[in-house]
């Protein structure tokens, strides 16, 4: 209810609002560790309060992409809500687990996680899918063998056969093969638009594509209509779109030459910067992905801005990653000591003491070389 939402967004000095990009406060908190704890406690309190009134099912999809800060929040929730009427369902591709996801799953297992490995649809379930598509359910065994029961592969295979007007001569070797065949049926403009859209990510909007591309409005809309008709993209609310599956976008990007990917990332960074209202984190991520095509001073400038934004949202691991990118870009020698101190602080707030000590030690060494006593003091040495 609106009244309750207002309460939870303002409790603990608005700590929860800092985790929401549209509501985050300005300026980094004086006591970052305390602010982060209060934000996590606000999430815990909200879930506990809701579960007291009715059972809650919390679904976390694509956990393999979880970042370190989100993993810390998940560990806080699962470790402190053992008695609440709360069921947490997490889904992840085990082959793509990040280090943070592995740690988060280990913590969940210690808290009593029941692990179920999904091996694909069985023959009976495949028959149900075939019947729903008007295909011969008696061929379920063949389809099960050809797809491994992967629902995405199965759906794509059935769609491919409908588009061809009959059974394909050979089964798709994988998602990339299916996507490549369907891309080949599109116009060149549609393929170019999808390449840019896939570089944005799973979800994208018309405004961003128009800003980064050089297509007339009618051509851009026609291209997206083609992609929707081909089942590669789905329409969202307003001018928003999304790929039918994350693997579709990943397959398109993977097929691009590295030089083309870099150019597309640079075009997106240029458009985001020109808009004047984009998240520094988005601009920085595209500049970093552009590699040597992006000027080092520009990469460093936006990475620092992105780190500041992440710090304000209590995402200290993200802040550390951006500051590391700023240092890797090769900033002026005079800026390096302050960046190292900032990196040390970010690691410290993220609960990474060894990395923090290494950054502070490097900053202190530079301070001793230049005789900068103030910098030496900030480095904590």
N, C-alpha and C positions, 0 to 999 in steps of 0.2 A: 504493500500500500504506500501511497505517496508520503504519508506522515511518517511511516517507519523508515522509508528511504532517506528522508531528511535527517532523521536521528542518526542513522548509521554513517551518513556522510559527514556529520559534524562531530561525532563522538571522538574523544581523545584528540581534540584540536584539529579535526578533519584529516586524521592520519589515513583513513581508508581512501579518501578522495585522491590522495597522492598516487595511488596505484591505477587510477583511471585517467588516461591521457586527456580526455575532454574536460576533466575537472581538476587536474593537478595544480597544486599551489605554485606560486612563483618563489624562486630563491631556495637554495639548499638549506635544510634544517641545521640548527647549530649542533644538535646532538644526533648525528645520523643513525647511530646504532639504536638509540632509544626510539627514534621516529619509525625506524623499520620494524622494531618489535611491536610498537603500538599499532602500526598498520596491519601486521600479521594477526595481532590479537583482535583487531576489529573484524577481520575476515572470520576468524574462529568464532567470535561472539555472534556474528550474524548467522552463521551456519547453525550454531548451537541453539540460538533463539528460534530460528525457523523450524529446526528439527523437534523442538519441544512442542510445537503446535501440530506438526504433521511429519511423517517420515520423509526424508530427503534423499534423492538419488543424484549424486554429483558425477557427471560423465566428462572425462578428460580424454579427448581423442588426439591421436598423433603425438603421444607422449615422447616418442623418439626425438622430437625436435625441441624438447623442453630446455629452457635456458637455466643457468645456475640460480638466478634469483627466484624464478618461479618454482624450481625444485626445492629451494629453501622454504618457501611458503607452503608447499605441499607437505614437506616433512613436519612443519610446525602444526599443520592442521591434523594430520593423521596421528601425530604423537600426543595430541592434547584432547582429542574428541573420541576417545575409546568407548565412552558410555553413551554417546549421543545416538539418536536414531538416524544415522547417516550411513549410506552405502556409497562407496566411491568405486566407480567403474572406470578403469584406465585401459586404453587401447594403444598398442604400439607395434611397429614392425621391428622384430628383434634383431634383424640383420643391420638396422640403421640406427641403433641406439647410440646416442651421444654419451660422453662420460657422465654428464649431469643426469641423464636419464637412467643410466646403470645404477648410479648412487641412489637416485630417488626410488627405483624399484627395489633395491636392496633394503632400504628403510621401510618400504611398505611391506615387504616380506617379513621383516622383524616385527611389524605391527600386526601380522596375521593375514597378509594378502593371500588370497586363493588364486593360484596361477593356472590359467587354462590356455594351452597352445592350440591355436586354430589351424587345422591342416587343410582347410578348404571344404566346400560343400560335398556331402556324400551323394551317391547316385540318386537316392530318393529326392533330395533337395534339388539336384540338377533337373530331374524330371519335372518338378513343379515349376521351375524357371522356364523350361522349354514349353510347357503347356501354356504358361502365361503369355508367351510370345507367339503362340499358335504354331509352334514347331512340333516335330514328332517326338513325343515323350519316350517312345520305345528306343530312341537313339541315345538315351541318357548315358549309358555306359561309355559309348564312343566319345561323347562330349566331355564326360568326366575324365577320361584318359587324356584327351587332347588339351584340356585346360588346367588339369590338376585341381579342379574344383574352385579355382580362384574366381570369385563372383565378377570382378572387373574383366578378366580375360573372357569369361563366358559371355557376359553382356556384349562386349566388343566383338566377339566372334559372331554372335547372332546378328548384330547390327551390320557387320561387314557382309555377311551372307545375304541379308535382305537387300543391301545396296547393290550387290552383284547380281541379284535375281536368282540365286541358287548357292549351293555349297561351294566354298572356295576350293581351289585345286590343292592347296596346302594350308595347314593351320598357321595362324600367326605365331611367329617365334617369340613374341613378347609384346609388351605395351608399345615399345618404340616402333615395331613393325606395323602395328595397327594404326598408330597415329600417322606414321609416314605415308601409308597408303591413302588415308583420308585427306591428309594435307595435299597430296598430289592432285586431288580432284578439285581443289580450290583455285581461284585465280591467283596470280602472282601477288597482287595487292593484298589479298586476304592472308596469304602466307606471311608477308612482311608485317602486317598488323599483328598477327598472332605471335610472331617472333618477338616483337616489342612487348606485347602484353605478357608473354611468358617470362620475359626478363623482369617485369614488374613483380610477378608472383602469382599465387593462386587466384587472388581477387584483384580486380582493376576497375577503373572507371573511364568514361569517355573523355573527361577533361584532361586526364593525365596523358592518354594516348594522343589526343589532339595537340597538346602542348609539346610533346616530344617528337611527334611525327610531322611529315610535310604533305599529308594527303588532304585533298578537299573534303569538306564535311560529308558530302554525299558519298564519296568513295569510301570513307571510313565507316559510315553506317552500313553501306552495302557489304563491306568486308565482314563486319560483325554479324550481319544477317546470314551470310554464308556459313560462318563458323557455328552459329546457333543451329542452322538447318542441318549441318553435318554432325551435330551432337557433341562437338568439341567444347562448346561454351554454352553456359546457361545465363539467361537474363536475371538480374536481381531487381532491386527497387531503384527507381529513377534511372540514372545513367550508369548504374553499377552492373558489372558482369563478373562471372567466375568460371574457371575451367571446370568441366564436368568431373574431373578427378585431378588431384594434385599430380599424379603421375603423367597426365597429359602435358601439363606445363613443363614438368621435368624432362620429358622426352623431347619436347621441342627445343628447349635450351641445350640439352646434351648434344643435339644434332648440329648445332651452330658451330662454325669455326671459332676458335678462341678470339681471333681478332674482331670478328663480328660481334661477339658477346661484349667485348670491351667497348666497342663503339656504341652499342645500344645502351650500355650502362652510363656512358658519358653523356649521351643525348638525354637520358632520363634525369641525370644530375643537373644538366643545364636547364632543363624545363622546370624542375623543382625549385632551383635557385631563382629563376626568373619570376616564378609565381609569387615569391615573397612571403608565402604563408605555409611553407612546408616544414615538416619536422626536420631538425638538423640531423637526426639519426638516419632518416631516409636518404638525405643528400649525401651524408658521409658514406653510407653503405654502398651507394652506387659509384661514388668516386673511388672508393677502395677497390671495388670490383673492376673498375676501368683500367686498373694497373698503370702502366707507364704512359697511357694516353692522358691521364690527369696530372696537372702540375703538382709538384710535391708541396708547395706552399699552400695551395688550395685544399689538398687532401688534409694537411695538418690543421688548417684553420677550421674546417668543418668537423673534423674529428674531435677537436677540443670543444666545439659548440655541442656536439652530440654527447660528449662525456658530461658536460654541464647539465644537459637535459636529462640524461639517465640518472645523474646524482639527485636531481630534484624529484624524480620518481622513485627514488630509493633502489634503483637497479644498479647496484654498485659493481657487479661483475661486468655488466654491459659498459659501464663507465670506464672500467679498467681496460676492456678490450679496445675501446675507442682511443684512449690515451696511448695504448701500445701502438695502435695504428698511426697516431700522430708522430710518435717517436720514430717509427719505422720509415715514415715518409721523408725523413731527413730534414727536420726543422733547422733554422739558424742556430748556431752553437750557443748563442746567448739565451735562447728559449729552452734549451734542453734541461738545465737544472730544475726549473720550475715545473716542467712537465713530469720529470721524474718524481718530484715531491708529490704532485697531484696523483700520479700513478700509485705511489706508495700509500697515500691516504685512501684511494679507491680500493686497493687490495685489502687494506686494514679493515675498512667498513664492510667488505664482502666476506670477512672471516678467513682471509688468506695471509696469515702472518709471515710465512716464509717468503712469499713473493713481495710482500710489503717491505720486509727487511732488505731484500736485494735491491729494490728501487731506491730506498732511503740511503743505502750504503753507496750506490753509484752517485747519487746526488751529493752526498757528503764528500766523496772523493773529489768531485768537481769544485765543491765549495772550498776545500782545502787548497786546491790548485790556484784558485782565483783570490783566495783570502777573504771570501764572503762569509762573515761571521753570522749574519742574519739567516742566510740560506742554510748554514751548518746547523743552526738552532732549529729551523723548520724541519730539517731532515731527522731531527731527534737524536743526533749523535754528539 
